[in-house]
Amino acid sequence: MKRLIKDATIINEGLKFQGSVLIDGELIEKIYPHVLPDTLNLSGVQIVDAKGLYLIPGVIDDQVHFREPGLTHKGDIASESRAAAAGGITSYMEMPNTVPQTVTQDLLEEKYTRASMVSLCNYSFYMGATNNNLDEVLKTDPSKVCGIKVFMGSSTGNMLVDDDVALSEIFRHAPTLVATHCEDETTIRERIEIARNRYGENVPPSRHAYIRNDEACYKSSSRAVELASKYHSRLHVLHLSTAREMSLFSPGKVRSKRITAEVCVHHLWFDEHDYISLGNRIKWNPSIKTTEDRAALRDAVLSGKIDVVATDHAPHTLEEKNNTYFKSPSGGPLVQHSLVTMLELSRKGVFPVEKVVEKMSHAPADLFRISRRGYIREGYFADLVLVDPEKTWTVSQENILYKCGWSPFEGNVFTHQVTQTFVNGNLVWHQGEIIDESRGQRLLFDA
């Protein structure tokens, strides 16, 4: 089937221009800047009128937790991939802290098999590292798996890798990119005790930023950078949250870097003052910190020290989140609202819209070396998103697609809305409705 997305405002590779894109099956056949040629034969071609809409390459989210297997009361691959498609995400990379943990090649392939049956978006899954599974980690195929996940700080699922020998061997021998969660456990435990002694079990959610503070983050991130530098590993540090950590990273082209950095949408939007109204709903690991930290992260996105913007989408039920501090799990749902949040920051003058597309689409494709995705280019997969930049709407329970049924953005008014999402040329989201007639593909990676 052929489709022509006609008269869109195309935002791609640093440019913003009027044009049209012809799709043939799952691939982009032709890009027409400005006006269509008079000789173009449109017989049998489905026309998508995109006048007044942005056309961007699909968002690639390099860090999500879709909770399957074992935690499917919070979310699952089917439900969360649909929410992702509604938010303009066409590809995702999912984490290993499920039940059971994804720490063997057999368990890893079971996830791929499941996704092939139910995922609306394209997918990849990280191989999880532990203190004692190096043999399994070394079997990871870098052409078919996005990376190896190392928890250098414990979070949901407690896959902490804290053995120095194990860490060194992972960094020394990793066949593919190593993605790290960096928080120093000793620092966190010390500060937990201080908080518990002061507040007992009723620690205010606002203390989360002081328990998981900048020192905990920096000590662990700097250790990861030290190991990667020593062994010449490909290191990707996830969900950075502090101004202090920015000294560890340098601007430059993503493809030429060995050490790269990610920030998540919540660390660019919220700050410590939001704990007052949202409490545990914005309890993430690493924590949301100060206004100054947020400003430094925004500056690092602009300067190129931070390479990728992602979500760390990690749903929990409201019942779980409404517990007291120590019983409330960290994480929250984000994939449906990450792109519109970044576009809202663009409207506020924080980021150029071209930078949003670079950090959410182009850079993840380059960093992970994803084959033929992340750009609007002829011969690439037609992972495309249409956005209405003048459509005001409010996040509410009625339009939330997460299985957990809530969002930290409830009540927020956004001025951009995702109107259509195409995955491999298939229309999967159209004007508020899921089109559940196709499945995504396994991401492949170039050497």
C-alpha positions in Angstrom: 0.0 0.0 0.0 1.2 3.5 -0.8 0.5 6.6 1.3 1.4 10.2 0.7 1.7 12.5 3.7 1.0 15.7 2.0 1.9 19.4 2.7 3.4 18.8 6.2 5.8 20.9 8.1 8.7 18.5 8.2 11.1 18.7 11.1 14.2 16.6 10.4 18.0 16.7 10.6 18.0 20.3 11.9 15.7 21.6 9.2 12.1 22.8 9.2 10.4 22.9 5.8 7.2 22.3 4.0 7.0 19.1 2.1 5.5 15.7 1.5 6.6 12.1 2.1 5.6 9.1 0.0 5.4 5.7 1.8 5.5 2.4 0.0 4.7 -0.5 2.3 7.0 -0.2 5.3 9.6 2.2 3.8 9.9 5.8 2.9 10.1 5.9 -0.9 10.4 9.6 -1.6 10.7 13.0 0.1 9.3 16.0 -1.8 10.5 19.3 -0.4 8.1 22.2 -1.1 5.6 21.4 -3.9 4.8 18.0 -5.5 6.0 17.5 -9.1 3.2 17.8 -11.7 4.3 14.4 -13.1 3.7 12.5 -9.9 1.1 9.7 -10.5 -1.1 9.4 -7.4 -3.5 6.8 -8.7 -4.2 4.3 -5.9 -2.2 6.3 -3.4 -3.9 7.1 -0.1 -3.5 10.8 0.7 -3.0 12.0 4.2 -3.6 15.8 4.4 -1.0 17.1 6.8 -1.4 20.8 6.2 -0.7 22.7 9.4 0.8 19.6 11.1 4.4 18.8 12.1 5.8 15.6 10.5 8.7 14.2 12.6 10.5 10.8 12.7 9.1 8.5 15.4 10.4 8.9 18.9 12.9 6.2 20.0 12.7 5.7 23.8 15.9 4.0 25.1 14.6 3.4 28.6 11.2 1.9 29.5 9.9 -0.6 32.0 6.8 -2.4 30.6 6.6 -4.8 33.6 6.2 -8.0 31.6 6.7 -10.7 32.8 5.7 -10.9 36.4 4.5 -7.4 37.2 1.6 -7.1 34.7 -0.9 -5.6 37.2 1.2 -2.4 36.7 1.5 -2.6 32.9 2.4 -5.0 30.1 4.0 -4.9 26.6 0.6 -4.7 24.9 -0.9 -1.9 27.0 2.2 0.2 27.4 3.2 0.0 23.7 -0.2 1.3 22.8 0.3 4.2 25.2 3.7 4.8 23.6 2.2 4.9 20.1 -0.4 7.4 21.2 2.5 9.5 22.4 4.4 9.4 19.2 6.9 6.7 20.3 7.5 4.2 17.5 10.4 2.2 19.0 11.4 1.4 22.6 14.1 -0.4 24.6 12.9 -2.2 27.7 14.6 -3.0 31.0 15.4 -6.4 32.6 14.1 -5.9 36.2 11.0 -8.0 35.6 10.0 -11.2 37.3 11.9 -13.3 36.6 14.8 -10.9 35.9 16.1 -11.0 32.3 19.5 -12.3 33.1 19.8 -15.3 30.8 19.7 -15.5 27.0 16.7 -17.8 27.1 14.7 -15.3 29.2 15.7 -12.5 26.9 14.5 -14.3 23.9 11.2 -15.1 25.6 10.6 -11.3 25.8 11.3 -10.9 22.1 8.9 -13.7 21.3 6.2 -12.1 23.4 6.7 -8.6 21.9 6.5 -10.0 18.4 2.9 -11.1 19.3 1.6 -8.1 21.1 3.8 -5.0 20.7 2.3 -2.2 18.6 5.7 -0.5 18.4 9.2 -1.7 17.4 11.2 -3.1 20.3 14.4 -4.2 21.8 15.3 -5.5 25.3 18.3 -5.1 27.4 20.3 -8.1 28.8 20.5 -7.7 32.6 23.8 -8.0 34.4 24.3 -9.3 37.9 27.3 -10.1 40.1 27.5 -13.6 38.7 26.1 -13.9 35.2 29.0 -12.8 33.1 28.9 -15.9 30.9 25.3 -15.1 29.9 26.1 -11.4 29.3 29.0 -12.3 27.0 26.6 -14.3 24.7 24.7 -11.1 23.9 24.5 -10.5 20.1 25.2 -6.8 19.5 23.4 -6.9 16.2 20.1 -8.0 17.8 20.2 -6.6 21.4 20.3 -2.9 22.3 22.7 -3.3 25.2 23.6 -4.6 28.7 21.9 -3.0 31.7 24.0 -2.6 34.9 22.3 -1.3 38.0 25.1 0.4 39.9 22.4 1.6 42.3 19.5 -0.5 43.4 16.0 0.4 42.2 12.8 -1.5 41.5 13.7 -5.2 41.2 17.0 -4.9 43.2 19.5 -6.1 40.5 22.4 -4.2 42.2 25.8 -5.0 40.8 28.1 -4.0 43.6 31.0 -6.5 43.3 34.1 -4.6 42.0 35.5 -7.6 40.2 32.1 -8.3 38.5 31.8 -4.7 37.4 35.4 -4.6 36.0 34.8 -7.8 34.0 31.5 -6.5 32.6 33.1 -3.3 31.4 36.2 -5.1 30.2 34.4 -7.7 28.1 31.0 -6.3 27.2 30.2 -7.1 23.5 27.9 -4.2 23.2 26.9 -0.9 24.9 26.7 -0.9 28.7 23.8 1.2 30.1 24.0 2.1 33.7 21.8 3.2 36.6 24.2 5.2 38.7 23.5 5.9 42.4 25.9 5.1 45.3 24.2 2.7 47.7 26.4 3.5 50.7 25.5 7.2 50.5 21.8 6.4 50.1 21.7 4.0 53.0 23.4 6.6 55.3 20.9 9.2 54.4 17.9 6.8 54.7 18.9 6.3 58.3 19.2 10.0 59.0 15.7 10.5 57.5 14.2 7.5 59.4 15.6 8.7 62.7 14.0 12.1 62.2 10.7 11.2 60.7 10.2 7.5 61.4 8.0 5.9 58.7 6.4 9.2 57.7 9.2 10.7 55.7 7.9 13.5 53.5 8.2 12.7 49.8 10.2 16.0 49.4 13.0 14.4 51.3 13.6 12.0 48.4 15.9 14.5 46.8 18.0 14.7 49.9 18.2 10.9 50.5 19.1 10.2 46.8 21.2 13.4 46.5 23.8 14.7 44.1 26.7 13.1 46.0 25.1 9.6 45.5 24.7 10.2 41.8 28.1 11.7 41.2 30.1 9.0 43.1 28.4 6.3 41.0 28.4 8.1 37.6 32.1 9.0 38.0 32.9 5.4 38.8 31.1 4.2 35.6 33.0 6.8 33.5 36.3 5.7 35.2 35.6 2.0 34.3 34.5 2.8 30.7 37.6 5.0 30.2 39.9 2.3 31.6 38.5 -0.5 29.4 37.5 1.6 26.4 33.9 0.5 26.8 30.8 2.0 25.2 29.0 3.5 28.2 25.6 5.1 28.3 24.7 6.7 31.6 20.9 6.8 32.1 18.6 9.3 33.7 21.1 11.9 34.8 19.7 14.3 37.4 22.3 16.6 38.7 24.3 19.7 37.7 27.4 18.1 39.2 27.4 15.1 36.9 27.5 17.3 33.8 31.3 17.7 34.4 31.7 14.1 33.4 30.5 14.5 29.8 31.5 16.4 26.7 29.7 17.8 23.7 30.2 16.2 20.3 28.7 14.0 17.6 26.9 11.0 19.2 28.3 8.5 16.8 31.9 9.4 17.6 31.5 9.2 21.4 32.3 6.2 23.6 30.7 7.7 26.7 27.2 9.2 26.3 24.5 10.6 28.5 20.7 10.5 28.8 18.2 12.7 30.7 14.6 11.9 31.3 11.6 14.1 30.7 10.6 14.4 34.3 14.0 15.7 35.3 13.6 18.5 32.6 10.0 19.4 33.6 9.6 19.0 37.4 11.8 20.3 40.3 11.8 19.9 44.1 8.9 22.3 44.5 6.6 19.9 42.8 6.8 17.4 45.6 4.4 19.6 47.5 1.5 19.0 45.2 2.5 15.6 43.6 4.2 13.8 46.5 5.1 10.2 45.7 3.7 10.5 42.2 7.0 12.1 41.2 9.1 9.8 43.3 11.7 8.5 40.8 15.2 7.0 41.2 17.3 9.0 40.7 15.2 11.7 42.4 13.9 15.0 40.9 16.2 17.6 42.4 16.6 21.4 42.6 15.6 24.1 40.1 19.4 24.7 39.6 19.9 21.0 38.7 17.0 21.2 36.2 18.5 24.3 34.6 21.9 22.6 34.3 20.3 19.6 32.6 18.4 21.8 30.2 21.7 23.6 29.3 23.4 20.3 28.8 20.8 19.2 26.3 21.4 22.4 24.4 25.2 22.1 24.5 25.3 18.5 23.5 26.7 17.1 26.8 23.5 15.2 27.1 22.8 13.1 24.0 19.3 11.6 24.5 16.0 12.5 26.1 14.0 9.5 27.2 11.3 8.6 29.8 12.3 5.8 32.2 8.6 5.0 32.0 7.9 2.8 35.0 4.3 2.4 36.0 3.0 1.5 39.4 -0.6 1.4 40.6 -2.0 4.4 42.5 -2.6 2.1 45.5 1.2 1.4 45.5 2.2 5.0 45.0 -0.1 6.3 47.7 1.7 4.3 50.4 4.0 6.0 52.9 7.5 7.0 51.7 9.4 3.8 52.3 6.5 1.6 51.0 5.9 3.7 47.9 7.8 2.4 44.9 9.8 4.7 42.7 8.8 5.4 39.1 5.8 6.6 37.1 4.2 6.3 33.6 5.4 8.7 30.9 5.5 7.3 27.4 2.1 8.8 26.3 3.2 12.3 27.3 6.9 12.6 26.8 6.9 14.1 23.3 4.1 16.6 24.0 6.0 17.6 27.2 9.2 18.3 25.3 7.2 20.2 22.6 5.6 22.3 25.4 9.1 23.2 26.7 9.9 24.2 23.1 6.9 26.5 23.0 8.1 28.0 26.3 11.4 28.8 24.6 13.5 26.1 26.5 14.5 24.1 23.4 14.2 24.7 19.7 11.7 22.2 18.1 14.6 20.9 16.0 16.5 20.0 19.2 13.5 18.0 20.5 13.6 15.9 17.4 17.3 15.5 17.5 17.4 14.3 21.1 14.3 12.0 20.9 14.6 10.5 17.4 18.0 11.1 15.7 20.4 10.7 18.6 19.0 7.4 20.0 19.2 6.0 16.5 22.8 7.1 16.1 23.9 6.2 19.6 22.6 2.7 19.5 23.4 2.4 15.7 19.8 1.3 14.9 19.5 0.2 11.4 17.4 2.6 9.1 15.4 4.3 11.8 15.3 7.7 13.6 15.3 9.9 10.5 13.0 10.9 7.6 15.2 9.5 4.8 14.4 7.6 1.6 14.9 3.9 2.1 14.4 4.2 5.9 11.5 2.6 7.8 8.4 4.8 7.8 8.3 5.4 11.5 6.5 8.8 11.4 4.5 11.0 13.6 2.1 13.8 12.8 1.6 16.5 15.5 -0.9 19.3 15.6 1.1 22.3 17.1 -2.1 24.3 17.8 -4.3 21.6 19.5 -4.9 22.4 23.1 -5.9 19.5 25.4 -5.9 18.5 29.0 -4.5 15.3 30.4 -7.3 13.4 32.3 -8.2 9.9 33.3 -10.5 9.7 30.3 -7.6 10.0 27.8 -4.9 8.1 29.7 -4.0 4.8 28.1 -1.5 3.4 30.7 -2.7 0.2 32.4 -2.1 1.8 35.8 -4.6 4.5 34.9 -2.9 7.7 36.1 -0.3 10.2 35.1 1.8 12.8 37.0 0.7 15.2 34.2 -3.1 14.9 35.0 -4.6 18.4 34.8 -1.8 19.7 32.7 -2.8 21.6 29.5 -0.7 20.9 26.5 -0.7 22.9 23.3 0.5 20.1 21.0 -1.3 16.8 20.2 -0.1 13.7 18.5 -2.7 13.1 15.8 -1.3 10.1 13.8 1.5 7.6 14.4 2.9 5.3 11.7 5.1 2.3 12.6 6.8 0.6 9.7 4.3 2.4 7.4 1.3 1.1 9.4 -1.1 3.6 10.9 -1.4 2.6 14.6 -2.8 5.8 16.2 -5.3 8.1 14.5 -7.2 11.0 16.1 -7.4 9.5 19.5 -8.0 5.9 18.5 -5.6 2.9 18.5 -5.5 1.0 15.2 -4.6 -2.5 16.5 -4.0 -4.3 13.1 -0.2 -4.6 13.0 2.8 -5.4 15.1 6.1 -3.7 15.5 9.5 -5.2 14.6 12.6 -6.2 16.5 15.2 -3.5 16.2 18.4 -4.4 14.5 21.8 -2.7 15.1 24.7 -1.9 12.7 28.2 -2.6 13.7 
